Protein backbone atom coordinates (compact mmCIF):
# COMPACT_ATOMS: atom_id res chain seq x y z
CA UNK A 1 0.00 0.00 0.00
CA UNK A 2 1.20 3.48 -0.83
CA UNK A 3 1.94 5.59 2.22
CA UNK A 4 0.41 8.54 0.41
CA UNK A 5 -3.07 7.31 1.28
CA UNK A 6 -2.65 5.73 4.72
CA UNK A 7 -4.20 7.59 7.66
CA UNK A 8 -3.91 6.79 11.37
CA UNK A 9 -7.04 7.56 13.40
CA UNK A 10 -6.73 7.61 17.20
CA UNK A 11 -9.64 5.51 18.43
CA UNK A 12 -11.16 4.43 21.74
CA UNK A 13 -11.98 0.83 20.86
CA UNK A 14 -9.92 -2.00 19.44
CA UNK A 15 -12.16 -2.78 16.46
CA UNK A 16 -11.54 -2.74 12.70
CA UNK A 17 -14.67 -0.68 12.16
CA UNK A 18 -15.22 2.80 10.70
CA UNK A 19 -17.96 3.42 13.28
CA UNK A 20 -15.51 3.53 16.21
CA UNK A 21 -15.19 6.91 17.88
CA UNK A 22 -12.15 9.17 17.62
CA UNK A 23 -10.11 9.31 20.85
CA UNK A 24 -9.57 12.81 22.22
CA UNK A 25 -5.88 12.30 23.10
CA UNK A 26 -3.24 11.43 20.53
CA UNK A 27 -0.36 10.32 22.77
CA UNK A 28 -2.48 8.23 25.09
CA UNK A 29 -4.95 6.84 22.57
CA UNK A 30 -5.35 3.13 23.28
CA UNK A 31 -5.56 2.20 19.58
CA UNK A 32 -4.97 3.52 16.08
CA UNK A 33 -7.08 2.41 13.16
CA UNK A 34 -5.10 2.64 9.92
CA UNK A 35 -7.32 3.44 6.95
CA UNK A 36 -6.67 3.48 3.22
CA UNK A 37 -8.12 6.90 2.34
CA UNK A 38 -8.68 6.01 -1.31
CA UNK A 39 -10.92 3.03 -0.59
CA UNK A 40 -12.10 4.13 2.89
CA UNK A 41 -11.10 0.67 4.12
CA UNK A 42 -9.60 -0.16 7.50
CA UNK A 43 -6.35 -2.02 6.90
CA UNK A 44 -4.81 -2.47 10.33
CA UNK A 45 -5.46 -1.89 14.02
CA UNK A 46 -2.45 -1.11 16.19
CA UNK A 47 -2.26 -0.87 19.95
CA UNK A 48 -0.51 1.98 21.71
CA UNK A 49 0.20 0.10 24.93
CA UNK A 50 3.87 1.15 25.22
CA UNK A 51 2.97 4.84 25.39
CA UNK A 52 -0.10 4.36 27.60
CA UNK A 53 1.91 3.82 30.78
CA UNK A 54 4.52 6.51 30.22
CA UNK A 55 4.70 9.48 32.60
CA UNK A 56 6.15 11.80 29.97
CA UNK A 57 6.96 11.40 26.30
CA UNK A 58 3.83 9.49 25.29
CA UNK A 59 3.18 11.81 22.36
CA UNK A 60 6.68 11.41 20.96
CA UNK A 61 6.55 7.63 21.40
CA UNK A 62 3.16 7.48 19.68
CA UNK A 63 4.35 9.74 16.83
CA UNK A 64 7.28 7.36 16.28
CA UNK A 65 4.86 4.42 16.12
CA UNK A 66 2.78 6.19 13.45
CA UNK A 67 5.91 6.99 11.43
CA UNK A 68 7.05 3.35 11.61
CA UNK A 69 3.67 2.27 10.22
CA UNK A 70 4.22 4.42 7.12
CA UNK A 71 1.26 6.73 7.60
CA UNK A 72 1.14 10.15 6.02
CA UNK A 73 -1.89 11.48 7.92
CA UNK A 74 -3.03 11.54 11.56
CA UNK A 75 -6.58 12.25 12.70
CA UNK A 76 -7.12 12.77 16.42
CA UNK A 77 -8.53 14.95 19.17
CA UNK A 78 -5.71 16.91 20.76
CA UNK A 79 -2.11 16.70 19.51
CA UNK A 80 0.54 18.25 21.73
CA UNK A 81 3.50 20.33 20.57
CA UNK A 82 6.20 17.64 20.80
CA UNK A 83 4.14 15.03 18.95
CA UNK A 84 3.09 17.63 16.38
CA UNK A 85 6.73 18.58 15.79
CA UNK A 86 7.79 14.94 15.29
CA UNK A 87 4.87 14.23 12.95
CA UNK A 88 5.36 17.43 10.94
CA UNK A 89 9.10 16.82 10.62
CA UNK A 90 8.27 13.42 9.11
CA UNK A 91 5.91 15.02 6.58
CA UNK A 92 2.76 13.70 8.22
CA UNK A 93 -0.36 15.85 7.88
CA UNK A 94 -2.23 16.34 11.16
CA UNK A 95 -5.97 16.86 11.54
CA UNK A 96 -6.83 17.50 15.20
CA UNK A 97 -9.82 18.66 17.18
CA UNK A 98 -11.82 15.90 15.54
CA UNK A 99 -14.75 14.22 17.28
CA UNK A 100 -17.21 11.67 16.00
CA UNK A 101 -16.72 8.38 14.22
CA UNK A 102 -13.88 7.50 11.87
CA UNK A 103 -16.39 7.36 9.01
CA UNK A 104 -17.62 10.90 9.76
CA UNK A 105 -14.06 12.20 9.95
CA UNK A 106 -13.11 10.58 6.62
CA UNK A 107 -16.08 12.22 4.92
CA UNK A 108 -15.35 15.63 6.48
CA UNK A 109 -11.72 15.47 5.29
CA UNK A 110 -12.72 14.39 1.78
CA UNK A 111 -15.40 17.12 1.60
CA UNK A 112 -12.90 19.76 2.74
CA UNK A 113 -14.92 20.62 5.87
CA UNK A 114 -11.82 20.24 8.04
CA UNK A 115 -8.38 21.58 7.29
CA UNK A 116 -4.97 20.25 8.29
CA UNK A 117 -3.33 21.88 11.28
CA UNK A 118 -0.38 24.21 11.03
CA UNK A 119 0.24 24.19 14.80
CA UNK A 120 -0.38 21.87 17.77
CA UNK A 121 -3.95 21.75 19.10
CA UNK A 122 -2.77 21.53 22.71
CA UNK A 123 -0.03 22.89 24.93
CA UNK A 124 0.60 19.28 25.91
CA UNK A 125 0.35 17.24 29.12
CA UNK A 126 -3.04 15.69 28.73
CA UNK A 127 -6.61 16.36 27.77
CA UNK A 128 -7.37 19.42 29.86
CA UNK A 129 -4.23 21.31 28.83
CA UNK A 130 -5.63 21.92 25.37
CA UNK A 131 -9.34 22.17 26.09
CA UNK A 132 -9.44 25.91 25.39
CA UNK A 133 -7.75 25.47 22.02
CA UNK A 134 -9.85 22.51 21.00
CA UNK A 135 -11.84 22.74 17.83
CA UNK A 136 -15.05 20.75 17.64
CA UNK A 137 -16.15 18.35 14.97
CA UNK A 138 -19.48 16.71 15.49
CA UNK A 139 -21.81 15.08 13.05
CA UNK A 140 -19.94 16.48 10.08
CA UNK A 141 -19.78 20.11 11.22
CA UNK A 142 -17.24 22.18 13.08
CA UNK A 143 -18.25 24.76 15.60
CA UNK A 144 -17.39 26.14 19.00
C-alpha positions as CSV (number, residue, x, y, z in Angstrom):
1,X,0.0,0.0,0.0
2,X,1.2,3.5,-0.8
3,X,1.9,5.6,2.2
4,X,0.4,8.5,0.4
5,X,-3.1,7.3,1.3
6,X,-2.7,5.7,4.7
7,X,-4.2,7.6,7.7
8,X,-3.9,6.8,11.4
9,X,-7.0,7.6,13.4
10,X,-6.7,7.6,17.2
11,X,-9.6,5.5,18.4
12,X,-11.2,4.4,21.7
13,X,-12.0,0.8,20.9
14,X,-9.9,-2.0,19.4
15,X,-12.2,-2.8,16.5
16,X,-11.5,-2.7,12.7
17,X,-14.7,-0.7,12.2
18,X,-15.2,2.8,10.7
19,X,-18.0,3.4,13.3
20,X,-15.5,3.5,16.2
21,X,-15.2,6.9,17.9
22,X,-12.1,9.2,17.6
23,X,-10.1,9.3,20.9
24,X,-9.6,12.8,22.2
25,X,-5.9,12.3,23.1
26,X,-3.2,11.4,20.5
27,X,-0.4,10.3,22.8
28,X,-2.5,8.2,25.1
29,X,-4.9,6.8,22.6
30,X,-5.3,3.1,23.3
31,X,-5.6,2.2,19.6
32,X,-5.0,3.5,16.1
33,X,-7.1,2.4,13.2
34,X,-5.1,2.6,9.9
35,X,-7.3,3.4,7.0
36,X,-6.7,3.5,3.2
37,X,-8.1,6.9,2.3
38,X,-8.7,6.0,-1.3
39,X,-10.9,3.0,-0.6
40,X,-12.1,4.1,2.9
41,X,-11.1,0.7,4.1
42,X,-9.6,-0.2,7.5
43,X,-6.4,-2.0,6.9
44,X,-4.8,-2.5,10.3
45,X,-5.5,-1.9,14.0
46,X,-2.4,-1.1,16.2
47,X,-2.3,-0.9,20.0
48,X,-0.5,2.0,21.7
49,X,0.2,0.1,24.9
50,X,3.9,1.1,25.2
51,X,3.0,4.8,25.4
52,X,-0.1,4.4,27.6
53,X,1.9,3.8,30.8
54,X,4.5,6.5,30.2
55,X,4.7,9.5,32.6
56,X,6.1,11.8,30.0
57,X,7.0,11.4,26.3
58,X,3.8,9.5,25.3
59,X,3.2,11.8,22.4
60,X,6.7,11.4,21.0
61,X,6.6,7.6,21.4
62,X,3.2,7.5,19.7
63,X,4.3,9.7,16.8
64,X,7.3,7.4,16.3
65,X,4.9,4.4,16.1
66,X,2.8,6.2,13.5
67,X,5.9,7.0,11.4
68,X,7.0,3.3,11.6
69,X,3.7,2.3,10.2
70,X,4.2,4.4,7.1
71,X,1.3,6.7,7.6
72,X,1.1,10.2,6.0
73,X,-1.9,11.5,7.9
74,X,-3.0,11.5,11.6
75,X,-6.6,12.3,12.7
76,X,-7.1,12.8,16.4
77,X,-8.5,14.9,19.2
78,X,-5.7,16.9,20.8
79,X,-2.1,16.7,19.5
80,X,0.5,18.3,21.7
81,X,3.5,20.3,20.6
82,X,6.2,17.6,20.8
83,X,4.1,15.0,19.0
84,X,3.1,17.6,16.4
85,X,6.7,18.6,15.8
86,X,7.8,14.9,15.3
87,X,4.9,14.2,13.0
88,X,5.4,17.4,10.9
89,X,9.1,16.8,10.6
90,X,8.3,13.4,9.1
91,X,5.9,15.0,6.6
92,X,2.8,13.7,8.2
93,X,-0.4,15.8,7.9
94,X,-2.2,16.3,11.2
95,X,-6.0,16.9,11.5
96,X,-6.8,17.5,15.2
97,X,-9.8,18.7,17.2
98,X,-11.8,15.9,15.5
99,X,-14.8,14.2,17.3
100,X,-17.2,11.7,16.0
101,X,-16.7,8.4,14.2
102,X,-13.9,7.5,11.9
103,X,-16.4,7.4,9.0
104,X,-17.6,10.9,9.8
105,X,-14.1,12.2,9.9
106,X,-13.1,10.6,6.6
107,X,-16.1,12.2,4.9
108,X,-15.4,15.6,6.5
109,X,-11.7,15.5,5.3
110,X,-12.7,14.4,1.8
111,X,-15.4,17.1,1.6
112,X,-12.9,19.8,2.7
113,X,-14.9,20.6,5.9
114,X,-11.8,20.2,8.0
115,X,-8.4,21.6,7.3
116,X,-5.0,20.2,8.3
117,X,-3.3,21.9,11.3
118,X,-0.4,24.2,11.0
119,X,0.2,24.2,14.8
120,X,-0.4,21.9,17.8
121,X,-3.9,21.7,19.1
122,X,-2.8,21.5,22.7
123,X,0.0,22.9,24.9
124,X,0.6,19.3,25.9
125,X,0.4,17.2,29.1
126,X,-3.0,15.7,28.7
127,X,-6.6,16.4,27.8
128,X,-7.4,19.4,29.9
129,X,-4.2,21.3,28.8
130,X,-5.6,21.9,25.4
131,X,-9.3,22.2,26.1
132,X,-9.4,25.9,25.4
133,X,-7.7,25.5,22.0
134,X,-9.9,22.5,21.0
135,X,-11.8,22.7,17.8
136,X,-15.1,20.8,17.6
137,X,-16.1,18.3,15.0
138,X,-19.5,16.7,15.5
139,X,-21.8,15.1,13.1
140,X,-19.9,16.5,10.1
141,X,-19.8,20.1,11.2
142,X,-17.2,22.2,13.1
143,X,-18.3,24.8,15.6
144,X,-17.4,26.1,19.0
